[in-house]
Amino acid sequence: MRKLISWILLVVLFIFPTSFHLSAEEAYGKVYCRNTNCEGKIALTFDDGPHPRYTKEILAILEEYHVTATFFIIGVNAQNYPDDLQRIIKSGCEIGNHTYSHLPIKKLSAEALQNEIVQCEDTIYRLCGFRPRVFRPPEGMMNDALKGLLSQMEYHIVLWSIDTMDWALTPSSEIYRNVTGKIHSGDIILMHDYVSGGNTTCKALRLLIPELLARGYEFVTVSELIQGDHE
């Protein structure tokens, strides 16, 4: 009986080889931490901005080395610093949704959570004229209700595989050792362009980017990184 079932499955796979690929629609609501099928490519991501000082500094560094990144935007910060949001767009970097006010997911009702996502999306649309399709939950907190909601809203969920801990003002040299010691193709690196009380991110970037370029890595947006995983 097992042989018969296996034979039937082989026939179905042979006749309908594409029917088992994950379509873009089916990938909505899927959680991406990295893409192991993305040889030689990595993605830098920055959370919580835009910031009136640090976002500009980060963009200048990215431009200097001709690399792109993805910025997961908090809606209220976009509202407060629209010029910096526009700078991200003009740089060729990608914008993602990071909720409107960065409230803890577990403390929100389903309605409040949806409002947080929609309000951030609407703010970005009003300021930039487009709606993001990648989402990162505050502090990376996930549950099935959020996955279902984001699937309905046609969002890809992006977490990370390497946390630089720059939000804790980790020294740039320590960030460098951590990332360069762990990096592999397909990794998504978590950083922040909005950190209260200081910033070690910019110094870390000046150490990291030239080293990773020298190793042959290509910096891409998260949408470019995960694209091959749902085609």
N, C-alpha and C positions, 0 to 999 in steps of 0.2 A: 504493500500500500504506500509506504514511504517513497519507494522508487517511482511509483506512478505519479505521486504528487510532485516529486522533484522534476520528473520529465515534463509534466504539464507546465510547471513554472518556467522551465527552460524554453519551452515552445513559446509561451506568452512573452518572455523577455526578448526572444529572437524576432517575433512578429511585431511587437510594440516596444522597441528599444528606448524610445524617448518618454514613454508614459510614466516612467519611474523617476525621472529627473525632477528636482524641486523647482517649480516655476517661481517667477517673481512674486506672484500673488500668494502662493503657498509659503513663501519665505517671510511674509509679513508676520510680525510677532515672534519670529525666531531670534534667539539671543546669540550674538556673535562676540566671542572673546578674542579670536584670532582666526586666520584662514591658513591652514597647513598646506593648501594647494596653491599658494601664491608665492612661488619661488623668487627670492631676491627682493621682495617688496615688504615694506613696513609702513605703519601709519602712526604719525604723531597726532595726539588729540589734546585739546585744551578745554577745561571746564570752567564754568561760572562767570565768564566775562559777558560783555566786554568791560574792560577796566580803562579808565581815562589815561593811564600812563603805561601800564605793562603790556596791554594789547598792542599798542604802537611799537614798543620795543621788540616784542616777539615777532611781529610782522616784518620789521626791519631786518632782523636776523634771518628769517626765512627767505626773504628776498635776496639777501646777500649771498646765500648759498643756493638759491634757485630751487627751493623745495616748497612743497605744499603741505597743508595740514588740515585738520577738521576742528572747528571750534563749536563746542556745545554751549549754546547761549541760554542764559537766564533772562526771561522776558523783561523783568523789571529793570535789569541792567541795560538791556537793549533800548528800553524806553528812555532811560536816563542818559545814555551815551550813544545816540544814533549815529553820530559821525564815525565813531570807532567801529560800529557794526558795518557801516558802508566801507570802511577801509578793509575789513576782512573780505568782503565781497569783491572789491576791486583788485585785491591781491591774487585772486584765483583760488583762494582756499574755500573749503566747504563749511556750511553752517548746519548745525544740528539743534534739535529741541532738547532743552534741559529743564523744562517746566518754567512757569512764570516766576515763582518765588522760592523755589528750592526747599519746599516743605517736606518733612519725612513722609515717605509713601505710606507707612503702616498707620499713620495717624489720620489719613484722609479717607473720607467716604468715597464710594465709586463716583458719585456725582462731582465731588470736589476735585478728585484726581483728574477726571475728564476736563473739568474747567481749567485746571492748571496747564494741561497739555494744549488745549484749544486756545487759551489766552496767549500763551507763548507763540504758538503758530500764527495766530492772527496779528500779533505785534510784529513778528518778522515779515509777514506778508505786507503789512501796511508800510513798513519802512524800506523793504527791499523788493517787493513785488513778486515773491515766490514763497512756496510753502516747503519747509524741509521734510525729508522723508527718512531721516535717521534720528533716533531718540536715545538718550542716555538718562536713566533714572537717577535722581539725587542719591549719592553715596552708593550707587550700584544696587540698591534694594529692589528685589523683584518678587512677584507672586503671580499665581495663575490668573487672577483677575486682571492684573495689569497687562500680562501677555495677551489675554483675550481682547482687551480694549484696544491695545496698540495694533493687533492684527486687523481689527475692524477699521481702524483709522489708517491702515496701510503704512505703518511704520516698521522699519527694521530696527531692532534693539541692539545697541552697541555697548558692550562693557570694555574690558581690557585684559591683557595678559601680563603686562608689566606696570606696576604702580611705582612711580618715582618717589612718592611721599613728599613731593615738593610743597604740598599744602601744610606740612608740619615744619616747613623751613629747613628741611634736610640740607646739609652743606652740598654745594655743587659737586665737589670731588667725590662725595659718597654716592650721589645720584649717578655720576659717570661710572663708577665702579659697578654699581648695581645693574645698570642697563647694559653696559658692554659685556658684563659677565653672564647675562641671561639671554641676550637677544638672539632670535632665530627668525627665519623668513616667516612672514605672515603675522608677526606680532603687532599688537595695538598697544601703544605706550600712553599711559595716563599722565598728563601734566595739567597745570592750571595757569590761566592768565589773570585770575582774580584771587589773590590771597591777602588776607588782612594781616597787617603788621610787618610787612616786608616781602621780599621775593628773592629766591635763589634760582628760579627757573631760567632766567635769561643767561646767567653765568653758566649754568649746566648745559644749556643749548649750545653755547659757543664751544664747549668741550665735546659734546656728543655728536653734533651734526657732522663736522669734518671727519671724525673717527669712523662713523658709520658709513659715510660716503666712501671713505678710503677702503672699507671692507667690501664695497661693491653693492651696498643696499640702495634701493630706490625708494624715496619717500612718496607716498601716494595718499589720497584721501581715503577715509574708511569705506565710502561707497565704491571706490575703485578697488579696494582691497577685498571686499566681500562679494564683489560682482560675480566672479567666477564660481562662487559657492552656491548660487541659486539660478544659474543659467540653464 
